[in-house]
Amino acid sequence: MLSGILKPGERKKEIAGILSAAWGIFSGVALYGGAAGIAGRLVADFYRFFVGNSAVAIPVIFVIIGYKLVFADDYNYKSKIPGFIIAFISFITIYHIVQDYESIFTAGLIGDGGGLIGGSLAYFFKMIFGMTGAQLILTAFGLIGILLFFDIYLTDLYKMIKARIKEVFHQIKSINYTGKIKGLAGLLIVLLKSPFTLFNKIKNREKVKDKSKKKESTELQLREEEKNLEVVNDENYTLPEFEKVSKKQKSNHQTKNTEDEIEKSYFPDWDDDYNDFEVFSVEDSLAEDKKENKGMEDYQNPHSRLLKKSSVDRDQVEDKSQLLEKTLNNFGVDASVINVTHGPTITRYEIQPEVGVKVSKVVNLSNDIALSLAAHDVRIEAPIPGKSAIGIEVPHQGPSMVRFREIVESDKFNGSDTRLNLGLGRAVDGSAVVADLGKMPHLLVAGATGSGKSVCINSIIASLLYQNTPEELKLLLIDPKKVELVNYNGLPHLFSPVVTDCKKAASTLQLIVKEMEDRYDLFAETGTRGIESYNKKSDDPLPYIVVIIDELSDLMMVAANDVEDAICRLAQMSRAAGIHLVIATQRPSVDVITGLIKANIPSRISFAVSSATDSRTILDTGGAEKLLGNGDMLFHPVGAKKPFRVQGAYIDNEEINNLVNYLSNQTEPDFYIDEDEFEDLELNLDDEEDELLEDAIRLVVEYRASISMLQRRLHIGHSRAARLIDTMEEMGIVGPYVGSKPREVLITEDELENYLDD
C-alpha cells in the first residue's frame, strides 16, 4: 500500500537516507565505542588513516544526510557533494597545518591531525605558499565550499547584512532618547535612595502584573487553600510581640517622607504606589516609547521563511540535461549544457557547441530532440540574444507552480528602491515579473471564477506587506463577497477594518477622495508637487494608501454613480497624492468596467475569460479566452505595446495566515477611521435619494411606474430602481405589485406639486 503512495524517486531517497543514517551510527560506534567487531575496527582505522582526528565528524555527517534524505522534501544531495568535499578537505588541511607538527607528512601517515589527505595537502601548500599563504588560500577554498554547499551568493549575503544594518540604524534613530534617559535617571535615583526598595518592587511586580486577568483563578486558589487551613486554638495562640519604635527609627521614617516629598517635587508623576513606579522603570519606558511611536520601534518586516518553498525536481532536470547531450552526440554534434532555466511552463537548456559545429545543424535536430526527450514540441532559439549559446526550450508535462517565495527572494523584487513593487509571477522564460504600482499607477484585474484572480490579489497584498511598515503604507480592503479578504482583519497596515458592506464601501471611497483633496491642500501649502517630495521635507511623512476592491460588479449594482465617480476621481488625480487603486472583477462587461474607469486605469491583468469580447473589454485585444486558468495571465502594463504572458505566483491560505499573524502580533492596527465610526458609517444616500426620489416620482407620474424605465432615465442599477419604487409604494404614490402589469399611479400631475411642496 505504501508503495502506491510513494513515488519511485521518494522510495530511493528513503532507502538511501536509512542506509546513510545506519552507516553513520555504525561508524560512530566504531570510532567512539570500539564495540563494532572486526569491521568496525577496519572502518575506524580507515577513517583515521585518511582524515586523522577529523574522523570524529564523519558519523554526524552521515546521520544528518540520512535525516535530510528521509524528511526534507526538496533535499538534493547531489548538488551539495562538490561543495561539501571542497569545504571538508580545506578544513582538515587547515587543522593539520595549525597543529605545527615537526614532520607534517609523517604525522599524516600515522593518522594524526588531518590524516593522509590533510597531511599531504598541508605539506604541499606549506611548501609552495608558506604557513600564512597556505592558511589564506585554504580558508578561501573552505568559504567557496560553504557557498556551494548552501547554494548562496556573496552578493545576497552582503545585501542581507546591509539590509539588517540599515534596519538596526533605523531602529536606533527612531528611539526616543529623552524617554530612555528619563527612565534611567529614575532608576538611578531609586537605586541610590534604597537599593532594596527597587529589588522588592521588582520582586512584587510579578504578583501585581496581570492582576485583572488572574483574579478568577486566584479566587479559586484561595478557596482551595481555605479548605486546607488548619484550625488554630485561640487559647494556645498568642500574638508576637512588636518591638518598640526608637527615636532613630522615627527619624529615619521622617527622613524617608522628606525624601519622598523632594522626589515628588522633582518628579511629580511619581507615587509611592508600585504601579506608578513601573512607568519610570527602564523596561516600561521602552514600552511607553513604543506606545508613543505606534508600536513601530520594534517592528520587523516579514521574512521569506513564512512562505513555502517551490519544489523543483532537480534530478529530473539533470537527467534530461545528460540525455540532451547524449542525443546531440549521437547525431555528431559535440555540445555541452552550460545552464538550465526552469520556467513555469518550459525549461530552457542553454547548450554551447564545440568549435566548428554549425548552428544550423542543431536547429535541424529539433524533431529528434523532441523524440528523445518525450516532448510534444521543442523550440530552438539559435543563438540566444546576447549569449554565445543555443537555447532549447522543452515544455513541461503540466504547468509548474510558481511559489510566491520565489518572487520575494528574487533580485528584481529586492533590487529596486521603490516600496510598491508587486510580485506577479514568472514570464515564459522563467524570469520574475515584478511591477511598480507607483508607475502603473492603478491596476485593473479581471478573470472568470477559478482562474486565479483572488490569488493574484493576495500576492499583491503580500508584496506590499513585505516592503512597507504600517507607517509607510495603509491598505483599504473592500470585499463585497465577505470571504476573500476578511483574513486580513487585524493587520496593522489597514486604513479601516475590511469593508464588506457595499454602502459602507461607497462611503469609504468618498473618504479616500476627501483624503486625496486634503493631501493636495497640504502639498499646496508646503510648495511640494507630490508625496515623494513632501515626505522628504516633512518630519511627519504621509503613508501610501492602496485601495483594493475584490469585486467591482457588486458595488456597481448597489451604488453605480457614487462608486464610479469616486473611482474616476481617484484614478485621475490620486497618483501624486500617493493613493493607488487595484480593482478586480470577474465580469469584465461594459456596464461594470465603464469607459471612464477603463480610460483612467491603463494597467490591466486578464486571467482566463469566457469569450473574446470579454478579453477585448479588459485588454483591448483578444487572447485571454485562450488562457489555461490556474494563474495563467496576460499582463498589459502602462506603456507596453501589447500584453505578455505570465504564470501568476501562488500563495495559499496557510501562508497568508502566517503572514497576518506575524504582523498582527507585533503591533495593533492604527485605523484612520475608528471602529465605532466605522460601525456607524453608512452611505449618505438619504439626501441623494431625496433628489433621485423627486426625479423618480416625476418620471413615474409622467410616464408609468416601471423599474426598467427608472434604470434607463436615471442611469442607475436594478436594485436601486427597485428600492425607489418600494419607497414610493410606502409613500402612497404607487400601488402594490400586480404581476407583469405596471403598478398603478395613485396621484395625478396636479396633485404632484402639492405633494412635493408638503
N, C-alpha and C positions, 0 to 999 in steps of 0.2 A: 504493500500500500504506500509506503514511504517513497519507494522508487518512482511511483507515479506522480508524486508531488514534487520531488527534487528533479531539477534538470541535470543532464549528464555532466555539465561543467561544474555545477554545485556539488555533485557527488564526488567528483575528482578532488575538488578543493577540500571537502570534509575529510576524505581519506588521507590526503596529504597533510592536513592540519593535525589529525590524530597521530599520525606516524611521527611528525615533527615534534609534537609535544612529548610523545613517549620516548623518542630518542634523546630529547633534552633532559628528561627526568633520569633516564638511564645514565647519560653522561655525567649528570650531577652526582649520582650515587657513586659512579666510578671515580670521580675526581675528589669528592669530599668524604665519602664513607668508606670506599675500598671494599664494599661487600657485593661486588658485581661479578665475581668469578674471574676466570682467565680472560674472557672477552673484555670485561671491564678494565682489567689491568692493561691490556693491549691498547684499548681506546684511550685511557688516561696517559699512557706513555706516548702514544701517537700525538695527542694534543700538545703535551708538554714539549715534545721534541720540536714540533713545528712552530708553535706560538708561545712557548715558555709559560711564564706565570700568568699571561693573559688568558690562558685556557679556562680560568675560573668564570669568565664571562660567556663562554660558549653555551653551556646548558641553559642559561637565562635567555639567550638569543633564540635558541630553538623553541623554547616554550612560548615565547612571545609570538614568534612566527606562526606556531601552531594555533594559538588563540586567535590571531588575526584571520587566518585562513578559514577557521570554523565560524566565527561570529561576525566578522566585518564583511558586509555585502560587496563593497566596491574595492576590496583589497587586492591589488595587483602586485604580487611579489616579484614577478619577472622584471618589471621596470625598476625595482628597487635594488636588485642584485648588484649592478655595477657601482652604484653609489656606496652601498654597504661595504663592498670589498675594498674600494679605494680608502674609505674612512677608517676601516678596521686596521688595514695594513699600515696606514700612515701613523695611527696612534700607537700601535705596538712597536713600530720602529722608533718613534719619539721616546716611548717608555724605555726602550733598550738603551738609547743614547744617553738619557739623563741618569742612568744608573752608574755611568762612568766606570765601567769595568776596565781592568788593566789590559785584557785582550778581548776586544768586542766580539770578534768572530768565534773565539774559543768558548766564550760564555754562551753564545747562541747554540753551539753544537751540543753542549751538555744540558740544554733546556732551561737556562736561566734567562731572565729578562723577557725579551720578545721571541725567544726560541730561534730556530734555524732561519725562519723568514725574517724576523725582526733583526737578528744579528747580522745576517748577510747584507740586508739593505742598509742597516746602520753603518756597517763597515764601509760600504760603497759610498754612501752620501757623505760620511765624515771625512773620508779620504779625498773626495773630489771638492766638497764645498766647505769643509771645516765644521766645527761644532755649531757655531751660530747660524751659518748659512744652511746647514742641514736641517736644523730645527725650524728655521723660517720656511724653507721650501716644503717640508713635510707638513707643517701647520697649514700652509696654503692648500696642499693636496687634501688634507683632512676636511677643511672647510668646503672644498669642491665636492667631496664625497657626501657631506651632510646636505648640501644644497640639492644634489642629485637624488639622494635618498628620500628627502621630504618633498621633492618636486616644488621647490620655491626659488624665487629670484631675489638677488640682492636689491634690485630696484624696488620690488614690492616690500621687502623688509625695511628698506630705507624710508619708503613712503609711510609705512605703518608706524615706524618710530617717530618720524617727523610729525605725523598727524597726532600721535599721542603727546609729544612735547608741546605742540601748539595748544592741544586741549588742556594740558596742565597749566600752561601760562594763562590761558583764557580763564580758567577757574581761579588762579591766583589773582588776576586782575579784578575779577568780579567779587572778591571777598570784601566785606565791609570791615576795614581795619579798625575803624572807630569803635565798632561794637566789640571786636576782639580785645582791643586794648582796655576798654571799659570792663569787660568781663575778667581779664587777667588782673587788673587793678583791684577789682572787688575781691577776687580770690586771694591776692597777696595780703590785703588788709585783714581778711578773716584769719589767714594763717598767722600773721604777726600778732593779732589780738589773742587768739587762743587756738592753737593747732588742734586740740582735742575737739573743739566745737565743730570744726569742719568735718573731721572723721566721723563724729557721732551723727551729724546731719546726713552725710553720705550713707552711713550705715542704715539710718532710718528712712532713707529715700525709697528703698525697695518696698518698705512697708506701706508708704502712703501713695506710691505710684499705682496708677490704675485702680484706685480705691472704688470708684463707682462701678467698674466692670466686675470687681471681685466681691461686691457686697453680698450677693446672694450666696456664693459659695462659702463666704466667711460665716454667715449666719448658720448655715448647715453644720459647718465645722464646730461652731460654738455649742450647738445643740448636742452634738456627739460628745464634746468634752464635758458638758454638764452631766451627761449620763455616767461618765467615768469618774466624776469627782468623788472623793471620799468625804464622808460627813465628819466634821470636827466637833468634838465635845466642847461646849462653851466653858465648862468648868476647868478643863485642863489646858485651855488655850489662853495665853497671855500675850498682850501686845509687846513688841520690842520697845526697849527704851530709846528715846531720842536724845541725842546729845544737845547740850545747851549751846546756843549760838554765841560765840565770843564776839568781843568788840572788833577784833581783827577781821573776823568773817563778815560782820556787818559792814565794816569799812570796805572790804572787797566787793560786797554786794552793791554798796553805794557807788563805788568806782566803776563797776560794770554798767550800772544805769547811766552814769555820766558819759562813759564811752559810747553807749548806745545812742545817747542824745546827740553827741558830737557826730557820730556816724550818720545819724538821720539828717543832721544839718547839712552835711556834705553830700549825702546820698539819700534824698527824701523818699525815694521809691522803696528803700529797704525797710522791712519789718522784721520783728523778732520771729515771726512765723517762718517755718522752713520753706513753705511753698513760695514765699516772696524771695527767699534766699536763692531758690533754684533759678530764678530769672537771671541772676548775675553769675551763675556758675559758668565755667568755660564751655561745657557741653551744651548748656541751654542758650548761651549767647550765640553759638553756632546755629542752633535751631531757630532762634529769633531772626538771625540774618537770613536764614533760609526762607523763613516766612516772608520777610521783607522783600526778598528777591524772587518771590512767587515760586520758590522751590527750584530755581534754575541753577543754584550754585553747584549742586552735586549731580546735575542732570547728565546722563550719558546717552549718546546716540546708540541705537541698537546695533549689535554686531551680527555678522552674517551667519554665525553659528546657530541663530534662532531658526534658520531656514534649512531645508533639506537639500542634500547634495544630489546631483544628477548621476545616474548610473550608466556609464558607457562601457560596453563590453570591449575592453582593450585587447583581450586575447584574440577576439574575432577580427579586430582591425589589423593586428599584427599578422594573423594568419592570412588575411586577404592581401596584405602588402607582399608577403613572401610568395603567394600564389600569383600575384600580378607580375612580379619579377621573373618567376619561373615561366609564365606564359610568354612574356616578351622574349626571353632567352630561347624558348623553343622555336620561335619564328625568326631567330637570328638577330634580335635586337638586344644589344648589351646596354642595359639601363638599370638604375637603382632608385628606389623610393627614398626621397630625401625629407619629405614632410607629409603629414596627413592632417587634413582639416575635417573634423567631424561636424557637419551641419545638421539642422533639424530634419531635412528630407533627403539630403545627399551626403556622401563622404567623398571629398576630393583628395586624390592621391597625386602628389607632385613628384614626377619622375625626372631624372636627369640622365639623358642618353650619353653614352661614351662618345669620344671624339670620332667623327667620321660617320655617325649614324644620321640619316636624313630624317627630318621631322615628318615628312610625308609618309614615310614607312610606318611610323607609329600611328598616324591618323588612319591609314588604310586598314589597320588591325582592329577597328572599333567593334565589329561584329564578333571577331574571335575572342576579344577580351570579354565582351558581354556573355558569350557562351561559357567561357572558363569561370567567370565569377558568378554565374547563375543569375545575371541581372537582365531585366527585360529591355533595358536600353542603357547605353553608355554615351556620355557626351565628352568629347575630347577638345580641350582648349589648348591650341598649339601655336605659339608659346603663350604662357601666362604673361599678361602685360606687366612689364617692369621686372620680370624674373627670367633667368636663364633655365627655365624648366617647363615641362609639359604637364598640364592638368588633366587628369582623368576623373570625371565625375560619375560616381556609381550611386544610383538611387537606392534607398533603403527598402526593405520589405514592407515596412509601415512607417509613418512619420514618428520621429523620436520626440520625446517630451523635453521641452526646454524649461529647466527649472529657473525660478526667479533668482535663486542664489548665484547662478552663473552670471547673470547680468549685473547683479550688485557687486560682484567681485571683479568685473571686467575693467580694463583700463579706461574705456570710453566713459563709463559711469563715474569713475573716481578721478579721472584726469582733468575734469572741467572745473572752472571756477564758479559756475552758476550753481545755485541751490535748488533749481527747479527742473532737474533732469528727470525724465520719465523713462524707466527701463521697460521697453515694449516687448522685446524678444530677440530673435536672431533672423538675419536675412538668409537667403537661399545658400549663400557661400559660407555660412556659419559665423559671420561677423555679428557682434552685438549691435542692436538697433537702439540707440538712445536719443531721445528728442528733448529739446529745451522748450519747456512750456512758456518761458518768458518771451521767446521769439515766435511762438505759434500765432498769436498769443492765447487763442482759445481752441478747443478741440471738440469735434462732433463725432460721436461713436454710434454706429448703427449695426444691427445684425439680428437675425432670427433667433428664436429661443433655442438654447443649447449650442450656439455657435462659438461661445467664448467671450461674449460681451461683458458679463459680470466679472469674470476672472480678470479681464483687461482692466476694468475699473479698480479691482482690488490691487493689482500690480501697480497701477498709477498712484493710488493712495500710499502703498507701502514704499514706493520710490521717494515720495515726498517726505515720509516719516523718517527715512534713513538719512536724510540730508539736513533736516531742519529741527531746531528746538522749538518748543511751544511759544517762545518769544519771537521767533522768526517767521512762523507760519501759523495761520488759522484756517481750519477746514470747515466749510458749511456743507454738510451732507444731507441731501434730500432724497428720501427713499419712499415713494408712494406705495411700493409693494410691501413694505414693512418687514421684509425678511432678508434683504440683501446687505444692508449697511448697518443694521442695528447692533452688530457685533462690535462696532467701533465706539459705542457709548462708553464713556469713562476715559477716553483719550484726553490727555492734557492739551492737545492741539485743536480741540473743537471750538468753533465760533459759538455754537449753541448745541444743545442736545440734538441728536439725529432727528431730523424733521420727517415725520411720517404722515402728517395731516396736510392735504393739498391746500386748504385755506391758509394754514399757518405758513406753508411753503411760499405761497404767493406774497404774503405779508412780509416774510423774512427776506425775500428778494428785494422788496421795496426798502427794507432797512439797509441792505447792501448798496442799493442805489444812493441812499442818503449818506452812507459812509463814504462812498466814492466822491460825492459832492463836497462833503466836509474835508476830505483829503485835498481836493483841488483848491479849496479856500485856503487850506494850510500851506500848500505849495505857493500860492499867490502871495501870501503874507511873508514867506521866507525867501521869496525870489528864486525858488528851485523849479525845475521842469518835470520832475518825476520822483518816484520813490527812491531810486538809487542815489541821486544827488541829495535828496532830503536826508536820508539816513546817514550819509557821510558827514553832514553838517550838524545834525541834531544829536543831542545827548539821549533822547528818548526815541529810538528808531521805531518805525511803523512795521508791523508784520505783513507779509504777503497774505492774501486771502484767496483761497481756491474754492470755488463753488462747484460741487459735483452733484449733478442731477441724474439719478439712475434711470428714471422712466419719464421722459418728457410728455409722451402722449396722454398720460393720465392727468397731468397738470393742465394740459391744453383743453381737456374735456371739461374741467371744473371751472377754470378761470382763464380762458384763452387770451383775452385782451390784456389783462393785468400781467400775466406771465410773459407774453410776447413783448409787451412794452418794456418790462424790466430787463429781459434778456437782451433785447436790441440796444437799449441804452448802455448796458454794461459792456456788450460786445463792441460798441462803437467807441467808448471813452475810457474804459477801466484799465487798459494796459499800463498806462503811465502811472496810475494810482496803485499798481501792484495787486490788482484783482483780476483773476483769470477764471474762465468757465470751462468745465468739462461736462458735456451733455451727452447722455446716452438714450437711445430709443430702439425698440425692436420693430417699430412700424415707420420706416422712412418714407412716408407719404407726404404729399404737398400740404395737407391740412395740418400736419404735425411739424414738419420742417418747412416752415413758410419761406417765401422768397426773402423776406427781411432777415430772418435768422440765418439762412444759408449764405446770404451775401456778406454777413458780418463775421462769420466763423469760417475762415479759409482752410484750416487744417482739418482733415477728416480721416477717420478709420472706418472701413467697412469689413465686417465679417460676412459669412455666408448669408445671402438673402434669397428670397424665393423667386425673383424674376429680374430680368434685365432692366425693367422700368425702375424698380427699387434701387438697383445699382446706379443707374443714371441720376436718380434723385439725390443720392448721397455723394457720389463721386464725379458726376457729370460725364461718366463713361461706363461702359459695360465691363463685365469681368467678375464682379463679386458673386454673381449667380453660379459661377463655376468653382467657387472655393469649396474646400473639403470639410469645413467645420472643425471643431476641436481646436480653436485658436488660430486657424489659418486665416490671415487677414490681408487686405490691401491698405497700405498706408500712403496717404497723399498729404505730405507736409506743405506748408505755405511756401510758394516759390518754385515747387517742383513742377516739371512739365507733365509728368504722368505718375500714377501711383506705382509702388513696388511691393512685392510680396514679402510678408514677414510671418514667421511662426511665433505666435504670442507666447510670452513667458507664463508659466503656470505656478500659481501659489494657492495652496489648499487651505481649508478652514483651520486645520491644526496650526499651520504656520501663522495665520492671521491672529489666532487666539494667543499664540506665544508672543507675538509682537505687541499686541494690545496689552497683555498682562505685564510685559516687561516695562512698557512705557507708563502705564497707569499706576504701577507700584512705586514709581519714582516721585510723582507729584500729582496733586489734584487738578482737575480741569479749571481753567480760569475763563469762564464764558464771557463774551461781550454782552450777552443777554442773560440776566439772572433766571434761574429755573422758575421762580414764581412768575416773573414777567412772561417767560416762555409759555407757561401753562395758560396764562390769560390772553396770550397772543392770538388774535383772530384776524382774518382778512377784513379790512374795513370796507365791507361790501354794502353796508346799510345805506350810506349816502349815495354810493354808486348805484345801488339797487333802486333807491328812490328816483334817481334820474332815469335809469333804464325802465323803471316801473311806469313812470309817467309816459314815456315814449311808447312803451308796450301797450298801455291802456288806450292811448290814442289810436294806435295801429289796430288793436282788436275792435274798438268801436267803429273805426272807419272801414275795416275790411271784415275780418272774421277771427274767431278765437282758434288759432291754429299754431301748434308748436313749430312746424316747419316754416310757416310764414315769418314767425319771430326770428328764427335762426337766420333766414335769408336777409331780412330787413335790418336786424341789429348786429349781424355778424357775430353771433355767439354760438356756443355749443348746445347740444340737445338737452343736457342736464340743466343748464341754466335757464333755457327757454321753458322747460317743463316746470321749474320752480316758479317762474314768473306767472305762468298760467295758474298754478296752485295758489299762489298769493292772491291773484285776482278772484279766484273762487272763494277764498276766505273773506275777501272784502265785499263780496256780493256783486261783483261786476259781471262775472260769467257764471253759467250754470254748471251742474255736475257733468261728469264724463258720460257720454251716451254712445259709446262704441265708435264706429267708423265715421259718424257724422261730426261736424264741428260743434263745439259747445255753444249753447245759446248765450247771446249777449243780452244782459239784463238792463242796461241803461242805454239811452239814446245820446246823440251828439249834443243836443241841447242840455241834457242833464249832466253831461260830462264836465263842462266848465264849472258848473255849480259844485259838482262833486270834488273837483280838484281844488277849487277855492276853499272848500271846507277842510 
